[in-house]
């Protein structure tokens, strides 16, 4: 094989996967956007998402800042040199990271040290299999941490909250799948896609679930029972009303694919792999002699170019959402300003904000802050950053990260430093809600995965502290303009996340009766 060509082919596959959503995913998102009523929070979120998809494609920049865990599945003709291919993929990954197409995402599990090039023990995942055909089939998925953390595995029989007994049959499987969608709420950046694996053991069950994510959104399951279960789940999971980002709405689930394998008599696992709307998976057929791409996969059917129907309308809807009261905030923010805000308000932020993820929150809990945070805004974000030749930093992607990880620290840090607002995704828990009420603070939910949209709102990088934690974990000082988010937890003890969880639980209980005999 011409290995230089092969490396270039892998580079193209990585860049295209990171920056350009496949056609089947675009069609599913378009259908979801059409189901939502104009002016709702769900419609506003989907406008931002579709706008972001278009921006990522145009700028050849990451759709979401979270590169996730790159996973390659490769089928080779007998005799192909897998060692050589692996090395070429490593080089391509490192190059794509250097070029800002992927965020450095590989960290030492014990020390937290970031390798800086997306390589390291176990990363990327590359799985080879041989087949009788005469070309290489190479597929890649970039599955982010926010949705990976919402994967769930059930061991049947089980008692499921809201649904009762789930037995070792199709009806028990049905309950597990509905429960998996409920427990994810909006935290995996819904609306999402699920792959379900029935059978196997704890590891092969999850492998089977993830394998389903390589099926096209619109394929039809050849197994009649699984086909009807997929249809049932698509029809009914969307009745839970969790909606995009967990803001409530008509679409919670964009796709459900179910696979089955044998098991041993003692075990019965149902494994669910949850994937966010930023469903970055592509594939190529590669010539094993020349190393060149022969064909791209997941490219059948109509391509939705989100800019075409209403680029200006989308932009306008994001800037000034209909039926929403848009409030402008500029830090330093006073306690009085914060206490006027209530759940559901849309805010636009101008001025400074500071990024902080896990390492920063832990650090701030027992150190002084490197800057005065009184009245300031903390953004839960691990951006993709590139330094130019003059030494200036540029933001390549900057969507919100999952906030709940900061729950043990957030309230205390807000009170300690006088922070008035935190921005993230997925909401936070009771401890933070109590602190917001006591101290006078708000939680703002940004649109998960909208990394290009938010990068565009960042007008300059004013500085950075604690770079020893690595690029995603450092504290970046960002000057923003028109950064839009929704108040989902306010200083009056209200939480949209709690409300949606409660109402979706009530709806879930309606599915407790046996459907499959
Ligand atoms: S869209 Fe959300 S869950 Fe998906 S990779 Fe991005 S931040 Fe993670």
Boltz pocket constraint, residues with backbone or C-beta under 6 A from the ligand:
constraints:
  - pocket:
      binder: B
      contacts: [[A, 64], [A, 65], [A, 66], [A, 67], [A, 68], [A, 142], [A, 143], [A, 144], [A, 145], [A, 146], [A, 147], [A, 148], [A, 187], [A, 188], [A, 189], [A, 276], [A, 277], [A, 278], [A, 399], [A, 400], [A, 401], [A, 402], [A, 448], [A, 449], [A, 450]]
      max_distance: 6.0
